[in-house]
Each structure stands twice: as C-alpha cells, then as structure tokens.
Amino acid sequence: MQVQVLPFGVLKDWLGAEAATVELPEGATVARLLAQLGEGRSAELLRGIAVSVNAEFATSAQALSEGDEVGLLPPVSGGSEGMEQVVILSTEPIQAEAWIKAAKRGEDGAVVVFDGIVRNHTRGRETLYLDYEAYDKLATRQMKELIGEAIRRFAIRDAWIIHRLGRLRIGETSVLIIVASAHRGPAFDACRWLIDTLKQTVPIWKQETFADGAVWAAGEPFPPGMAVDGAEASHGS
C-alpha cells in the first residue's frame, strides 16, 4: 500500500522533500513507517516528534491504510456555542490594534494581549528575518481546541489567536493572542496558558535566518502522550 508523508520544519530538510509517497506492506503501523524512513539516515531527528494520520494525532502503534496522509511533526517553535472562536493563519501582516479594538465588548472588564514580535537577534546572532510554516488543517483545529479549553478552564468570555505564516521582518507581529474577560486575573492566566500551550502543541515551525546562516528553531518537547519516540519506532512492526 502507499501513504503520503508530509514532513514539516527541520524534517522537511531531513527527508529531502515537501511530500513523498511511501510504499509499505499492508497493515504497517506508524512505527514501521518511521523505522523505514530512518533507514540510511540519522534517525535522531525522529525522537520526540509527533505524528498525525489524516490530520489527527496518532500513536506509534496505529495501523495505516492505503492513501493515508501522515504528518511528521517536529517539536513546535502556537469554544463553546455562541463564542466567535477566531483562529487565523495568515500570510498578511497582523493589524494588532484593529483586532484588539474588535475584541472588546461592554461586559468585559479586561482585555489581555500577547503580541509576539520578531526581534533583531537570537542568542547573540543578528537576525535578518524569520520564516513560519504550519500544518494548516491540524494547526487550526488545535488552536480552536485551545480556545475552547481556555474558556472552560479560566471562565473567560472569549479568546482570539492570529498567527503569521511565511516571511516576517524585524518588528512584525508573529502571533497575536487576545483574551477578553470580566476580570483581569482569569484574562492574564488564560493568555499566558494559551501562548505557552500553543508553543508546545500547535504544529507551527520557525526557520531563523541570521547574518551568518539559517537554522530551524529548536522546539519545546510535545507533552507526554503526543510524542512518538524514535526508539519505539525502531522496534515497530
């Protein structure tokens, strides 16, 4: 059988293609696919990655079927009924002030904003620009789920997540998170939780281009239960 493999971030460089068709025996698992992909390559990059099958997170033991779309997701570098649940992946510049103004409602006592911007240096190296890419279908779904969880966990009124993709210059907004609530405490807590969790779980990757070269930014590990261990893959069927 054949499956379509979609690598993202640094794994795109490792696999040498944006997408590839891989031939597998019938009944092969995710672990078998990873083991096959690691043959003849440094499989260290497979440690700690997450894998999706048809835009759903999968375990190493999941069996694959003809035509499945398998995403290889390296560690990432980010409602209920009646809520707007605004989630946007955009290649256009983010107009932060306009979004903040649109978020406010008469019942809100607080609107807390995280405006992540591109700085001109990282770890002592001069940054020229950044390139962001995402697994759009999965990223959008994950961000909506985060907003829903934030509403339930912190009892906020609503939240918005807008993330840039493509090339970003110094000073541009990469991610904008807005949280609206009756009280400031829940709004602050929810905003911090959203950006921290987004950076751990949402499949968006960043390549940094410096004056002296380019590198994919090292991501935070996926939480337990999401990551597929490369060591597991070497023993898969």
Backbone as a ProteinNet text record, in pm:
[ID]
protein_1_A
[PRIMARY]
MQVQVLPFGVLKDWLGAEAATVELPEGATVARLLAQLGEGRSAELLRGIAVSVNAEFATSAQALSEGDEVGLLPPVSGGSEGMEQVVILSTEPIQAEAWIKAAKRGEDGAVVVFDGIVRNHTRGRETLYLDYEAYDKLATRQMKELIGEAIRRFAIRDAWIIHRLGRLRIGETSVLIIVASAHRGPAFDACRWLIDTLKQTVPIWKQETFADGAVWAAGEPFPPGMAVDGAEASHGS
[TERTIARY]
84.7	0	88.6	28.4	102	38.9	125.5	78.5	153.6	90.9	152.6	213.6	343.3	413.6	438.4	396.6	413.9	507.3	635.4	726.8	716.2	740.1	735.5	861.3	890	1005.6	1134.4	1220.1	1350.5	1339.1	1228.7	1212.2	1197.6	1155.5	1148.7	1289.3	1385.7	1524.8	1578.7	1543.6	1594.1	1544	1415.7	1359	1389.7	1419	1457.1	1342.1	1221.3	1105.3	994.2	907.8	793.2	686.8	677.4	582.3	639.6	608.6	661.6	562.1	555.7	474.2	562	518.5	598.9	521.3	591.2	533.6	554.6	446.6	452.6	375.4	406.9	326.9	190.1	91.3	-43	-38.9	-113.3	-119.2	-4.1	85.4	200.1	153.5	229	196	277.6	244	321.7	467.3	489.3	625.4	702.7	636.3	702.5	740.4	650.8	680.5	802.5	808.2	920.9	1051	1043.9	1163.3	1213.1	1120.4	1157.9	1217.7	1157	1208.8	1346.9	1373.8	1501.7	1615.5	1586.3	1691.7	1786.9	1916.5	2016.3	2025.7	1950.5	1957.1	1984.2	2019.3	2030.8	1890.7	1847.5	1710.4	1692.3	1797.4	1786.8	1676.6	1654.3	1551.7	1411	1394.8	1261.8	1226.5	1326.3	1299.1	1217	1105.6	1025.4	932.1	921.5	829.1	687.5	591.1	453.3	417.8	319.1	274.7	123.4	78.2	-66.7	-100.9	-220.1	-272.6	-406.4	-411.1	-531.1	-574	-473.2	-494.4	-545.3	-516.7	-546.8	-418.3	-385.2	-267.2	-278.3	-165	-164.7	-54.1	-70.2	33	119.9	233.2	322.9	260.1	162.3	100.5	-15	-54.2	-169.9	-141.3	-233.6	-219.5	-254.3	-182.5	-203.9	-282.5	-347.7	-427.2	-387.4	-422.6	-394.5	-442.9	-351.2	-388.1	-385.9	-346.9	-342.4	-242.9	-274.7	-185.5	-119.9	12.2	85.8	172.9	146.3	227.2	336.6	459.3	572.3	596.9	575	569.4	680.2	789	892.3	840.2	906.2	861.9	843	732.4	693.4	759.9	803.1	877.6	786.5	247.3	144.1	37.1	-1396.1	-1504.4	-1641.6	-1690.8	-1823.8	-1924.6	-2047.5	-2151.8	-2170.3	-2182.4	-2204.4	-2075.7	-1958.8	-1832.3	-1782.9	-1710.6	-1662.9	-1550.7	-1465.7	-1351.9	-1274.5	-1220.2	-1143.8	-1004.7	-975.1	-843.9	-803.7	-690.2	-649.9	-502.1	-469.9	-333.1	-324	-238	-237.9	-97.5	-85.4	42.1	49.8	-57	-60.1	-20.5	38	73	-47.9	-24.6	-130.4	-149.1	-270.9	-303.5	-353.1	-260.1	-291.6	-395.4	-380.1	-471.5	-614.7	-632.9	-767.8	-831.1	-751.3	-804.2	-840.8	-757.9	-785.3	-913.7	-928.4	-1049.8	-1174	-1164.6	-1279.4	-1314.8	-1216.8	-1240.8	-1322.4	-1321.2	-1381.2	-1533.5	-1595.3	-1739.9	-1774.8	-1897.7	-1939.8	-1929.9	-1942.4	-1937.5	-1795.8	-1695.5	-1557	-1501	-1432.3	-1359.3	-1210.6	-1168.3	-1026.7	-1010	-914.1	-868.2	-716.3	-664.3	-519.8	-467.1	-352.7	-298	-154.5	-123.2	15.2	45.8	139.4	178.7	323.3	342.8	477.6	537.1	652.4	713.2	851.1	894.2	1024.5	1132.5	1226.3	1336	1457.5	1552.6	1665.1	1784.7	1769	1879.2	1824.4	1900.5	1870.2	2001.5	2015	2136	2263.5	2263.9	2382.5	2406.6	2313.6	2329.8	2231.7	2276.8	2191.6	2087.5	1960	1850.9	1815.2	1803.8	1761.9	1611.4	1558.4	1414.5	1381.1	1251.2	1202.4	1106.1	1099.8	1000.6	921.3	788.3	699.9	622.5	607	520.3	435.7	322.3	230.9	169.3	124.8	35.6	-104	-153.1	-268	-390.4	-429.9	-553.1	-542.4	-429.7	-412.5	-390.7	-314.9	-288.7	-417.6	-502.4	-628.8	-715.9	-722.9	-802.5	-747.9	-615.8	-555.4	-579.6	-569.5	-589	-733.5	-828.3	-968.2	-990.7	-927.2	-941.1	-879	-767.4	-705.6	-798.6	-862.5	-955	-1069.6	-1124.9	-1233	-1190.2	-1069.2	-1017.8	-994	-943.3	-919.3	-1050.1	-1154.4	-1285.3	-1336.5	-1321.6	-1368.6	-1282	-1150.2	-1058.3	-1054.8	-1059.3	-1039.2	-1165.9	-1275	-1402.5	-1391.3	-1314.8	-1307.7	-1426.6	-1450.6	-1560	-1520.9	-1403.5	-1361.2	-1212.8	-1156.5	-1015.7	-997.9	-891.1	-859.3	-712	-681.1	-542.1	-522.7	-428.3	-393	-243.4	-204.3	-62.8	-19.9	94.1	150.7	222	217.2	296.2	376.6	474.5	556.5	671.2	723.2	841.6	802.8	867.7	843.6	972	958.2	1071.1	1078.2	1187.8	1208.1	1096	1039.1	935.4	794.2	777.8	643.7	588.1	455.2	388.7	384.3	432.1	427.6	302.6	263.2	142.5	75	-56.6	-136.6	-242	-240.6	-341	-414.7	-546.3	-630.4	-727.4	-736.3	-829	-918.8	-1050	-1148.3	-1219.7	-1233.5	-1294.2	-1353	-1440.2	-1496.3	-1391.6	-1291.7	-1193	-1051.6	-956.7	-820.4	-746.7	-771.2	-698.3	-713.5	-834.9	-854.1	-798.7	-808.8	-759.7	-608.5	-535.9	-391	-353.9	-417.8	-385.7	-411.8	-525.2	-560.9	-466.1	-427.1	-337	-201.5	-149	-20.2	-31.4	-138.6	-157.6	-169.7	-241	-260.8	-129.3	-45.7	78.5	175.3	181.6	272.1	229	99	49	55.2	27.2	38.8	179.2	279.3	418.2	459.7	386.1	416.7	339.8	219.8	130.1	83.1	88.9	34.3	143.6	120.1	224.5	256	334.8	387	536.5	615	760.2	821.6	940.5	1008.4	1149.9	1184.1	1322.7	1381.1	1493.4	1556.8	1672.1	1672.9	1783.4	1865.3	1992.9	2084.8	2180.5	2260.1	2360.6	2461.9	2477.5	2579.1	2520	2392.5	2334.1	2189.8	2131.4	1990.2	1977.4	1875.9	1853.6	1706.2	1653.8	1519.5	1528.5	1441.5	1443.4	1410.8	1487.3	1460.4	1327.2	1242	1109.8	1105.3	998.3	975	919.9	953.9	903.6	751.5	692.9	549.6	518.7	401.1	363.6	356	368	353.9	221.8	227.6	106.5	93.6	166.6	161	284.1	399.4	522.4	533.2	595	625.9	776.8	821.9	964.6	1029.9	1137	1208.6	1263.2	1296.7	1345.7	1236	1111.6	996	985.1	1009.4	988.3	1080.1	1202.3	1299.3	1256.2	1160.4	1112.4	971.9	921.2	782.8	768.4	641.2	616.8	584.3
-118.9	0	124.3	238.5	363.4	465.5	540.7	651.4	777.1	890.8	1019.6	1075.8	1106.2	1157.8	1307.5	1386.1	1531.1	1571.5	1597.9	1642.6	1794.2	1840.4	1982.8	2026.1	2157.2	2213.1	2146.7	2117.9	2060.2	1922.7	1851.9	1719.7	1727.9	1843.8	1861.4	1855.5	1919.7	1913.6	1771.4	1705.2	1569.9	1469.9	1479.9	1384.1	1420.5	1547.9	1591.5	1614.8	1633.5	1659.2	1718.8	1799.2	1855	1748	1654	1543.4	1424.4	1307.9	1188.4	1074.1	992	871.3	755.7	684.3	575.2	444.9	344	210.1	130.7	72	-5.9	-136.7	-237.3	-360.4	-335.2	-412.6	-399	-416.9	-331.5	-342.2	-277.8	-209.5	-145.7	-37.2	-18.4	81.6	208.7	310	433.9	403.7	315.8	279.7	219.3	133.1	71.5	179	274.8	383.5	462.3	497.6	574.8	496.5	368	284.7	281.3	270.8	266	399.4	508.6	640	664.5	605.5	626.4	544.3	446.4	361.6	445.1	435.7	506.8	653.8	700.8	840.3	844	959.5	978.1	987.9	882.5	878	957.1	1025.4	1102.5	1207.5	1261.7	1365.7	1312.1	1179.6	1122.8	1113.8	1132.1	1123.3	1244.3	1217.4	1324.8	1393.8	1343.9	1406	1357.5	1426.9	1378.8	1338.5	1252.1	1204.9	1220.2	1267.4	1273	1180.7	1125.3	1046.8	1109	1159.4	1228.1	1338.6	1420.7	1540.3	1509.2	1387	1350.6	1295	1338.6	1285.2	1133.5	1065.2	919.3	865.9	740.9	672.8	591	543.3	463.3	330	283.8	154.2	161.6	281.5	292.9	231.2	148.6	87.5	188	181.1	271.6	200.9	281.3	228.8	297.2	237.1	291.4	436	525.3	665.1	754.4	701.8	785.9	900.8	1014.9	1130.6	1135.5	1116.6	1108.3	1232.8	1311.6	1429.4	1396.8	1438.9	1423.4	1559.6	1569.6	1698.7	1710.2	1783.2	1803.3	1892.3	1892.7	1981.2	2123.2	2186	2314	2432	2529.4	2654.1	2764.5	2768.1	2820.8	2841.5	2664.7	2746.3	2676.3	2732.5	2676.1	2749.9	2700.4	2757.6	2904.3	2985.5	3127.6	3209.1	3145	3215.5	3226.5	3334.5	3357.8	3262.5	3229.7	3140.3	3179	3299.5	3346.8	3284.6	3206.1	3144.5	3167.6	3232	3267.9	3237.3	3170.2	3157.1	3244.5	3344.3	3444.5	3473.3	3493.7	3537.1	3689.1	3757.2	3902.8	3957.9	4079.5	4139.6	4148.4	4124.9	4127.6	4270.7	4321.5	4456.4	4445.7	4448.6	4419.8	4515.8	4643.9	4741.2	4718.8	4686.6	4664.2	4541.4	4434.3	4313.4	4337.3	4412.6	4440.6	4521.6	4620.7	4702.9	4618	4528.2	4445	4344.3	4309.6	4207.5	4259.4	4387.5	4442.3	4441.2	4409.9	4412.5	4486.9	4531.6	4608.1	4534.1	4401.6	4321.9	4290.1	4328.2	4296.9	4398.3	4344.4	4431.7	4430.5	4337	4326.6	4262.6	4314.7	4251.1	4242.8	4120.6	4098.3	4050.1	4105.9	4079.3	4029.3	3924.1	3884.7	3914.7	4003.3	4042.3	3999.7	3882.1	3830.7	3892.9	3956	4026	3969.6	3991	3942.5	4038.4	3987.5	4071.6	4059.2	4147.9	4155.4	4068.3	3983.9	3896.3	3775.3	3667.7	3546.9	3483.6	3463.5	3400.8	3464.2	3598.8	3672.8	3679.7	3625.7	3629.6	3729.9	3804.4	3904.1	3834.1	3860.6	3801.6	3891.8	3832.7	3907.6	3897.1	3775.8	3753.9	3612.7	3586	3454.5	3402.5	3270	3205.4	3107.3	3123.5	3033.8	2945.5	2818.2	2729	2648.8	2597.9	2523.4	2408.6	2310.9	2208.1	2267	2339.9	2429.5	2362	2248.1	2182.7	2145.6	2087.2	2043.8	2162.2	2262.2	2379.9	2454.5	2471.3	2541.1	2466.1	2335.8	2255	2264.2	2254.8	2260.5	2396	2504.3	2636.8	2656.5	2605.5	2614	2535.3	2420	2339.4	2411	2481.1	2556.5	2666.7	2736.1	2842.3	2782.7	2673	2607.9	2567	2512.4	2471.3	2592.1	2701.2	2822.3	2878.9	2876.4	2925.4	2841.1	2709.5	2621	2632.4	2637.8	2632	2762.8	2875.8	3004.2	3089.9	3041.3	3113.8	3253.1	3263.4	3388.9	3396.3	3514.5	3525.8	3467.9	3504.3	3457.7	3483.3	3424.8	3445.3	3438.6	3500.5	3504.3	3468.4	3391	3359.1	3387	3476.1	3506.4	3482.5	3396.8	3360.9	3386.2	3452	3475.4	3351.8	3335.5	3236.3	3306.9	3237.4	3298	3377	3473.6	3550.1	3672.2	3687.5	3801.1	3880.2	4011.7	4101.7	4146.6	4208.6	4256.9	4354.9	4334.7	4423.9	4382.5	4282.3	4238.5	4142.1	4140.5	4050.8	3909.6	3812.4	3672.8	3603.7	3635.1	3575.3	3676.7	3685.8	3775.9	3693.7	3700.5	3633.9	3738.8	3737.3	3833	3754.2	3792.1	3726.8	3833.1	3811	3903.3	3836.4	3910.5	3854.2	3965.7	3927.7	4025.1	4071.9	3987.3	4018.9	3996.1	4074.7	4071.5	3942.2	3883.7	3763.3	3649.3	3607.6	3499.9	3535.9	3663.2	3703.6	3687.8	3732.1	3715	3566.7	3488.7	3345.9	3273.4	3303.5	3236.1	3274.2	3401.1	3445.8	3376.8	3369.2	3301.9	3153.7	3090.5	2948.4	2924.2	3010.2	2992.8	2999.5	3100.2	3111.4	2998.7	2962.6	2854.4	2721.2	2693.3	2566.2	2562.8	2675.3	2683.7	2645.6	2697.8	2672.3	2527.5	2455.1	2314.3	2220	2258	2159.6	2190.1	2314.6	2350	2338.6	2264.1	2238.2	2358.6	2450	2567.1	2570.6	2589.2	2585.2	2714.8	2745.4	2871.4	2843.3	2899.6	2895.8	3036	3044.7	3173.4	3193.1	3306.5	3339.1	3450.2	3418.9	3511.8	3569.8	3664.3	3721.8	3616.5	3509.9	3409.1	3270.5	3262.9	3132.7	3121.2	3003.8	2980.7	2849.6	2841.2	2720.5	2713.2	2590.6	2571.4	2586.8	2668.7	2691.8	2563	2535.4	2418.3	2437.1	2335.3	2346	2287.5	2318.7	2259.2	2118.2	2024.6	1887.3	1881.9	1792	1769.2	1713.1	1743.3	1688	1535.6	1468.9	1322.9	1279.3	1173.1	1124.3	1170.2	1277.9	1325.8	1282.5	1276.7	1247.4	1097.6	1070.7	934	918.3	828.8	810.2	736.1	794.2	729.7	593.9	576.5	445.3	340.3	385.4	296	250.4	347.4	319.9	208.4	203	103.6	-39.3	-52.4	-186.4	-212.1	-119.4	-134.5	-241.6	-281.2	-385.7	-323.6
0	0	0	-33.8	-38.5	55.9	126.2	209.4	167.9	193.1	162.5	289.6	286.5	403.5	385.8	485.6	483.9	597.6	569.2	675	693.1	815	842.5	915.5	907.8	976.6	934.2	1032.8	1004.5	938.5	958.6	897.7	746	697.1	551.9	492.5	558.9	512.5	526.4	635.7	664.5	561.6	525.7	431.9	287.5	263.8	130.4	36	88.2	4.1	88.7	26.4	97.5	118.7	27.2	40.7	-34.3	14.3	-50	-38	-140.7	-137	-92.9	9.8	65.7	51.7	4.4	-12.1	116.6	168.7	291.7	274.8	354.3	349.4	412.5	371.3	427.6	579.5	650.1	794.8	868.3	795.5	860.6	957	1062.9	1163.8	1142.4	1222.2	1221.8	1256.8	1355.2	1394.5	1278.2	1199.3	1083.7	981.6	960.2	866.3	912.1	1041	1091.9	1081.8	1111.7	1101	956.9	862.3	720.4	676.2	720.7	683.4	743.3	859.9	926.3	870	785.5	728.5	643.5	673	595.2	629.3	729.6	771.8	922	972.5	1116.1	1174.1	1242.4	1293	1421.8	1467.3	1591.5	1582.6	1462.8	1446	1468.6	1465.1	1487.9	1636.1	1722.3	1865.6	1910	1978	2033.8	1937.2	1812.4	1719.4	1750	1694	1694.4	1552	1540	1408.2	1400	1285.8	1262	1145.9	1149.4	1038.3	1000	877	827.5	923.2	963.9	1046.8	1186.9	1237	1375.4	1437.3	1559.6	1625	1639.1	1617.9	1616.6	1706.4	1751.6	1828.4	1733.9	1785.4	1701.9	1663.1	1742	1715.3	1615.7	1574.5	1484.9	1348.5	1301.9	1169.7	1061.3	950.7	838.3	728.3	645.4	534.5	404.8	295	163	153.9	107.8	84.3	205.6	322.8	442	422.7	486.1	487.6	624.4	627.7	753.6	768.7	873	900.9	1000.4	970.8	1063.2	1126.1	1257.5	1324.6	1428.3	1395.8	1497.2	1608.9	1725.8	1832.7	1781.2	1816.7	1758.2	1828.3	1753.8	1793.8	1852.8	1818.4	1878.9	1766.6	2173.1	2235.5	2239.1	2305.2	2319	2234.3	2232	2148.4	2181.5	2079.1	2097.3	2094.5	2106.5	2103.5	1960.1	1933.1	1796.7	1759.4	1855.6	1832.8	1708	1708.9	1594	1595.7	1493.8	1475.5	1331	1311	1174.1	1154.1	1045.9	996.1	872	875	767.8	718.1	588.1	531	522.6	562.4	560.8	697.8	702.5	831.9	924.8	1053	1153.4	1202.4	1190.3	1236.9	1381.4	1475.6	1615	1672.8	1649.8	1710.3	1663.8	1537.8	1485	1549.4	1567.7	1630.1	1776.2	1847.1	1988.5	2002.7	1919.1	1922.9	1894.8	1798.1	1761.6	1870.8	1954.8	2057.8	2175.6	2200.1	2321.7	2316.1	2430.6	2446.7	2575.4	2584.3	2700.4	2831.3	2828.8	2951.8	2997.2	2919	2954.1	3053	3155.7	3246.3	3216.5	3131.5	3097.8	2960.7	2883.9	2761	2771.1	2776.7	2788.7	2654.4	2614.9	2481.3	2491.1	2416.9	2392.6	2246.7	2222.2	2087.1	2067.6	2006.3	1983.7	1859	1871.7	1758.1	1725.8	1603.3	1556.8	1605.1	1684	1732.1	1640.4	1658.1	1565.1	1604.3	1707.2	1747.7	1820.8	1815.9	1892.2	1936.3	2066.9	2123.1	2068.5	2062.5	2021.4	1872	1791.3	1645.9	1585.6	1488.7	1423.4	1335.5	1362.7	1285.5	1168.2	1048.7	930.4	910	918.8	905.5	952.4	968.4	1007.9	902.7	888.2	802.8	887.6	886.2	960.8	864	901.5	825.7	923.1	875.1	961	884.2	958	905	926.7	825.8	842.6	904.1	849.5	896.9	1044.3	1081	1219.1	1312.3	1266.3	1349.6	1381.2	1280.9	1302.9	1402.5	1387.1	1479.2	1620.7	1634.8	1767.2	1834.6	1758.9	1817	1861.8	1785.3	1827.5	1956.2	1965	2087.1	2207.2	2185.2	2293.1	2343.8	2252	2293.9	2374.2	2326.1	2398.6	2538.7	2549.5	2679.9	2770.7	2714.1	2793.6	2848.4	2766.2	2811.1	2927.4	2916.8	3024.4	3150.1	3129.8	3243.3	3322.4	3252.8	3319.8	3328.2	3270.9	3274.1	3213	3104.5	3029.1	2933	2878.5	2781.5	2646.7	2596.8	2464.9	2445.4	2339.1	2306.1	2155.1	2108.6	1965.9	1948.2	1845.4	1811.1	1663	1630.4	1491.8	1477.2	1385.3	1368.7	1224.5	1208.7	1075.6	1023.7	892.8	821.5	713.9	659.1	555.2	615.6	538.4	580.2	661	776.5	864.6	883.9	881	900.9	1046.7	1082.6	1218.2	1255.5	1374.8	1425	1389.1	1302.1	1265.1	1370.1	1382.5	1476.3	1419.6	1498.5	1455.1	1506.9	1629.9	1686.4	1777.5	1766	1848	1920.8	2053.4	2135.4	2216.5	2208.1	2279.8	2366.9	2492.2	2585.3	2647.7	2640.2	2697.1	2813.2	2924.2	3043.5	3128.8	3219.4	3312.5	3412.9	3441.3	3544	3491	3543.7	3490.5	3522.7	3641.2	3681.2	3583.1	3553.4	3455.5	3317.2	3279.6	3147.6	3138.3	3242.9	3244.1	3243	3328.1	3338.6	3206.7	3143.9	3018.7	2906.9	2901.6	2794.2	2805.7	2926.8	2947.4	2912.5	2955.7	2926.7	2776.5	2706.8	2562.1	2485.6	2512.8	2436.3	2472.7	2602.1	2641.5	2580.9	2581.5	2529.1	2377.3	2314.4	2168.3	2123.8	2192.5	2151.6	2174.3	2257.7	2280.3	2190.4	2148.1	2087.3	1946.2	1903.9	1771.8	1666.2	1557.4	1458	1368.6	1426.4	1354.9	1380.2	1275.6	1288.1	1237.4	1289.9	1260.1	1212.3	1096.8	1049.8	1064.1	1134.3	1159	1061	993.5	903.4	966.6	991.9	1055.9	950.6	993.7	905.1	863.2	945.9	916.5	888.9	852.8	819.5	865.1	842.1	877	951.6	1040.2	1118.8	1157.1	1163.9	1218.5	1369.8	1426.7	1571	1644.8	1750.9	1833.5	1904.3	1898.1	1959.1	2098.3	2170.1	2300	2279.4	2366.8	2351.2	2355.3	2275.7	2286.8	2425.8	2480.4	2610.1	2604.3	2720.1	2724.3	2662	2584.4	2518.7	2375.7	2336.8	2199	2119.6	2187	2115.9	2082.1	1966.5	1925.8	1938	2020.2	2046.2	1930.6	1876.5	1767	1804.9	1933.7	1977.4	1965.5	1992.3	1977.1	1833	1742.9	1600.6	1550.7	1608	1558.5	1591.8	1685.7	1721.1	1671.3	1588.4	1542.8	1437.1	1415.5	1315.7	1182.3
[MASK]
+++++++++++++++++++++++++++++++++++++++++++++++++++++++++++++++++++++++++++++++++++++++++++++++++++++++++++++++++++++++++++++++++++++++++++++++++++++++++++++++++++++++++++++++++++++++++++++++++++++++++++++++++++++++++++++++++++++++++++++

